[in-house]
Amino acid sequence: MNDLSIMEKDGVKLIPFLSKKPETPFTPYWKILLAENVITKIDCNRLGKFLLSKQEEVLSIKDRLNDGGTGLGLNSTTARWPSYNVLNWDQEDIKILKEGIIKTHDIYYRFAVGEEPPKIEIAACWMNIMKKGQRITKHNHSYSEKSYLSGNFIVACEGTKTIYVNPMVHYSEHELIERVESWGQEFEEELYASSNKPGNVTLFPCYVPHFTTKHTSDTERITIAFEVIPKDN
């Protein structure tokens, strides 16, 4: 049972994975914080239609294909993630999204680190378009010495959850999904199940594993994923 609680700072939810105090030299210790915000100024219906209008263009990219361990396969917009950046497209909601990511990052950083945040850039940004029956399998984005933050923004979705997993936990995806869908667990020491509501943005350390429950709607599930890095001075 989780004895931690979700906090809030300036409208941003802060979700902790925090271990108890180590009692031996070999006891693992972790202190991980996720952040969630709702960007209310974005018209997600309009943004979703725009992203769908770009789908064919993105799928025409044939080089550097890699679905990043998501299980969505090479015939997906996700697999073209190294070759395009959604934030480079000229559309009004995308501009609002960029501003919202920066604002959320700054609040998150001040709370987590206790210092003024660095200037950031969004080094990669891609769209995930999923059809009925698909789901994203467990993966993380980076664990290198320079890893920073990753993020997800929900554009269009009905019913799925994104499950963020404490990296120290090694339950199977099936077991974790059962805990969320059958037992109703949403925030425990092992996991945080985020409801995929349009307008919701989540930031998390790049190494945090995450995956989704199955998409069961006849309409497309559309999300935007991204990588945040500090700007070089």
Disulfide bonds with the S-S distance in Angstrom:
none
